[in-house]
Amino acid sequence: MKKLNSDSWKAYKQYPEKVLQFGEGNFMRAFVDWQIHTMNQKTDFNGGVVVVQPLGNGLAEMLNVQDGLYTLYLQGIKDGVAVKEHEVINCITRTLNPFAQHEEYMKLAENPELRFIVSNTTEAGIAFEAGDKLTDAPQSSFPGKLTALLYKRFEFFNGDASKGFIIIPCELIDRNGDELKKVILKYADLWNLGEGFVDWLNEANTFCCSLVDRIVPGYPRDTIAEITEELGYEDKLVVVGEQFHLWVIEGPEWIKEEFPAELAGLNVLVVDDIAPYRTRKVRILNGAHTAMTPVAYLYGIDTVAEAIEHEEVGAYVKSLIYDEIIPTLDLPTEELNSFADAVLERFLNPYVQHYLMSISLNAISKFKTRDLPSLLQYVESKEQLPEKLVFSLSALIAFYKGRRGDEEIKLADDADILEWFASLWGGWDGTDSGLRALTAQVLAAKNRWGCDLNEIAGLTDKAAEGLIAIERVGMKQALQMFVKRPAHN
């Protein structure tokens, strides 16, 4: 069988290198590179991507053997229909390993056509390593490597302001662009690179914070044999992603002119403030995941898709999102509803088995960051309790008892949290008043929630009532008793 490369793929095209990408993993290839490929197909962007492998071990050699080509499978709900489609992505020109090709890596600084820098080096990648030196070949950290390259470009082009970059990190940390710039400035100071370089960094370069959203399961190990038969060629870099994608970039409006993603029909937003979009994702997508998990799992459901398809649990989750979370968010309602619709479609993706138990990892801290803000904001703005969110809190306490009927729940959390709940449930005397006391103890834990939740009027009683119902009659009846039918259909 033929192998995928520029000889076998007759549509292959070599593009001028406009994008420097740190990271060659599944996510960047299924998200950023796919978008650049799409812009090349649908606009006059005409840009190639030169990829830098940030660590000593990686996929550089495999990508180069295939001339940067790979097949992307997109699987999920598209316009209300389950769709599975694939295409060969052609935009990567070459991949460099700076540990073995340092001179070639530094030579990139001399390319006048390079305009964009993108990265995904994991959450730990944007970090300052005090031991890095300018003379290292290369530096150990990603920001160290990037600082050395930027300094080389500054020197090579004599500080020409037109030779700066648009820098868009994709690492999953808050204010990623600001954090990357902060670390680079620390290296500029540590290495005594001078005021001229710092001025050029600030004036000629645009550091953008960004938010990325696409589920990328990656290489389909379990089905690669049938995929290879379907394709008719061998591709060692097949990558699978969901249909949905969103890239929110905080930066000046003129970026759209140079990066014509919108013209290509891509879901890329260039905005003045990324914060509402980050909050939207955390509260709606992540918040719904966390809130539904103890309710659905104790109901007897194991996956997200099953939960959404279930008549009663699905209605609960939808009402939770539309009636309690969305009203607390500071974006246009129509935009929030549209995002929520897309989230529910993603939850129903028939190609992804998303198990509730995998979401339950560290559920206490997740509830604090994802759901508690919605609960508190709802109380503040409506002057009443959000019954679905409160019931989820009751279910969370019940979940940490560690039993689903006769079955043990394999709880996964910090040891001190597991010990705390084991002690609380172990000390329960079997009475309803004991459950009320247990609820009050959980809510009083300022070290868990950041405040004493018993101080919220009515919350302790309402959460205790839910817990008592779950314990006495089971989740199925408790859900019917305590959660009214949703206003949203």
Secondary structure as the mmCIF struct_conf table of DSSP 4:
data_model
#
loop_
_struct_conf.conf_type_id
_struct_conf.id
_struct_conf.beg_label_comp_id
_struct_conf.beg_label_asym_id
_struct_conf.beg_label_seq_id
_struct_conf.end_label_comp_id
_struct_conf.end_label_asym_id
_struct_conf.end_label_seq_id
HELX_LH_PP_P HELX_LH_PP_P1 LYS A 2 LYS A 2
STRN STRN1 LYS A 3 LYS A 3
HELX_LH_PP_P HELX_LH_PP_P2 LEU A 4 LEU A 4
BEND BEND1 ASN A 5 ASN A 5
TURN_TY1_P TURN_TY1_P1 SER A 6 SER A 8
TURN_TY1_P TURN_TY1_P2 LYS A 10 ALA A 11
HELX_LH_PP_P HELX_LH_PP_P3 GLN A 14 PRO A 16
STRN STRN2 GLU A 17 PHE A 22
BEND BEND2 GLY A 25 GLY A 25
HELX_RH_AL_P HELX_RH_AL_P1 ASN A 26 ALA A 30
TURN_TY1_P TURN_TY1_P3 PHE A 31 PHE A 31
HELX_RH_AL_P HELX_RH_AL_P2 VAL A 32 LYS A 42
BEND BEND3 THR A 43 ASP A 44
STRN STRN3 GLY A 48 VAL A 52
BEND BEND4 PRO A 54 LEU A 59
HELX_RH_AL_P HELX_RH_AL_P3 ALA A 60 VAL A 65
TURN_TY1_P TURN_TY1_P4 GLN A 66 GLY A 68
STRN STRN4 TYR A 70 LYS A 78
TURN_TY1_P TURN_TY1_P5 ASP A 79 GLY A 80
STRN STRN5 VAL A 81 ILE A 89
STRN STRN6 ILE A 92 LEU A 96
TURN_TY1_P TURN_TY1_P6 PRO A 98 ALA A 100
HELX_RH_AL_P HELX_RH_AL_P4 HIS A 102 LYS A 107
HELX_RH_3T_P HELX_RH_3T_P1 LEU A 108 GLU A 110
TURN_TY1_P TURN_TY1_P7 PRO A 112 GLU A 113
STRN STRN7 PHE A 116 SER A 119
TURN_TY1_P TURN_TY1_P8 GLU A 123 ALA A 124
BEND BEND5 GLY A 125 ILE A 126
TURN_TY1_P TURN_TY1_P9 ALA A 130 GLY A 131
TURN_TY1_P TURN_TY1_P10 LEU A 134 THR A 135
BEND BEND6 ALA A 137 PRO A 138
BEND BEND7 SER A 140 SER A 141
HELX_RH_AL_P HELX_RH_AL_P5 PHE A 142 PHE A 156
TURN_TY1_P TURN_TY1_P11 PHE A 157 GLY A 159
HELX_RH_3T_P HELX_RH_3T_P2 ALA A 161 LYS A 163
STRN STRN8 ILE A 166 PRO A 169
BEND BEND8 LEU A 172 ILE A 173
TURN_TY1_P TURN_TY1_P12 ASP A 174 ARG A 175
HELX_RH_AL_P HELX_RH_AL_P6 ASN A 176 LEU A 190
TURN_TY1_P TURN_TY1_P13 TRP A 191 ASN A 192
HELX_RH_AL_P HELX_RH_AL_P7 GLU A 195 ALA A 204
STRN STRN9 THR A 206 PHE A 207
STRN STRN10 CYS A 209 ASP A 213
STRN STRN11 GLY A 218 GLY A 218
BEND BEND9 TYR A 219 TYR A 219
HELX_RH_3T_P HELX_RH_3T_P3 ARG A 221 THR A 223
HELX_RH_AL_P HELX_RH_AL_P8 ILE A 224 LEU A 231
TURN_TY1_P TURN_TY1_P14 GLY A 232 GLY A 232
BEND BEND10 TYR A 233 TYR A 233
STRN STRN12 GLU A 234 GLU A 234
TURN_TY1_P TURN_TY1_P15 LYS A 236 LEU A 237
STRN STRN13 VAL A 239 GLY A 241
BEND BEND11 GLN A 243 GLN A 243
STRN STRN14 LEU A 246 GLU A 250
BEND BEND12 GLY A 251 GLY A 251
TURN_TY1_P TURN_TY1_P16 GLU A 253 TRP A 254
HELX_RH_AL_P HELX_RH_AL_P9 ILE A 255 GLU A 258
BEND BEND13 PHE A 259 PHE A 259
TURN_TY1_P TURN_TY1_P17 ALA A 261 GLY A 265
STRN STRN15 VAL A 268 VAL A 271
BEND BEND14 ASP A 272 ASP A 272
HELX_RH_AL_P HELX_RH_AL_P10 ALA A 275 ARG A 280
HELX_RH_PI_P HELX_RH_PI_P1 LYS A 281 ASN A 286
HELX_RH_AL_P HELX_RH_AL_P11 GLY A 287 TYR A 299
TURN_TY1_P TURN_TY1_P18 GLY A 300 GLY A 300
STRN STRN16 THR A 303 THR A 303
HELX_RH_AL_P HELX_RH_AL_P12 VAL A 304 GLU A 309
BEND BEND15 HIS A 310 HIS A 310
HELX_RH_AL_P HELX_RH_AL_P13 GLU A 311 SER A 319
HELX_RH_PI_P HELX_RH_PI_P2 LEU A 320 ILE A 325
HELX_RH_3T_P HELX_RH_3T_P4 ILE A 326 THR A 328
BEND BEND16 LEU A 329 LEU A 331
HELX_RH_AL_P HELX_RH_AL_P14 THR A 333 PHE A 347
TURN_TY1_P TURN_TY1_P19 LEU A 348 LEU A 348
TURN_TY1_P TURN_TY1_P20 PRO A 350 TYR A 351
STRN STRN17 TYR A 355 TYR A 355
HELX_RH_AL_P HELX_RH_AL_P15 LEU A 356 ILE A 359
TURN_TY1_P TURN_TY1_P21 SER A 360 ASN A 362
HELX_RH_AL_P HELX_RH_AL_P16 ALA A 363 ARG A 370
TURN_TY1_P TURN_TY1_P22 ASP A 371 ASP A 371
HELX_RH_AL_P HELX_RH_AL_P17 LEU A 372 LYS A 382
BEND BEND17 GLU A 383 GLN A 384
HELX_RH_AL_P HELX_RH_AL_P18 GLU A 387 PHE A 399
TURN_TY1_P TURN_TY1_P23 TYR A 400 LYS A 401
STRN STRN18 ARG A 403 ARG A 404
TURN_TY1_P TURN_TY1_P24 GLY A 405 ASP A 406
STRN STRN19 GLU A 407 GLU A 408
HELX_LH_PP_P HELX_LH_PP_P4 ILE A 409 ILE A 409
BEND BEND18 ASP A 413 ASP A 413
HELX_RH_AL_P HELX_RH_AL_P19 ALA A 415 GLY A 426
TURN_TY1_P TURN_TY1_P25 GLY A 427 GLY A 427
BEND BEND19 GLY A 430 THR A 431
HELX_RH_AL_P HELX_RH_AL_P20 ASP A 432 LEU A 443
TURN_TY1_P TURN_TY1_P26 ALA A 444 ALA A 444
HELX_RH_AL_P HELX_RH_AL_P21 LYS A 446 TRP A 449
BEND BEND20 GLY A 450 CYS A 451
HELX_RH_3T_P HELX_RH_3T_P5 LEU A 453 GLU A 455
BEND BEND21 ILE A 456 ILE A 456
TURN_TY1_P TURN_TY1_P27 ALA A 457 GLY A 458
HELX_RH_AL_P HELX_RH_AL_P22 LEU A 459 VAL A 473
HELX_RH_AL_P HELX_RH_AL_P23 MET A 475 PHE A 482
BEND BEND22 VAL A 483 VAL A 483
HELX_LH_PP_P HELX_LH_PP_P5 LYS A 484 PRO A 486
BEND BEND23 ALA A 487 ALA A 487
#
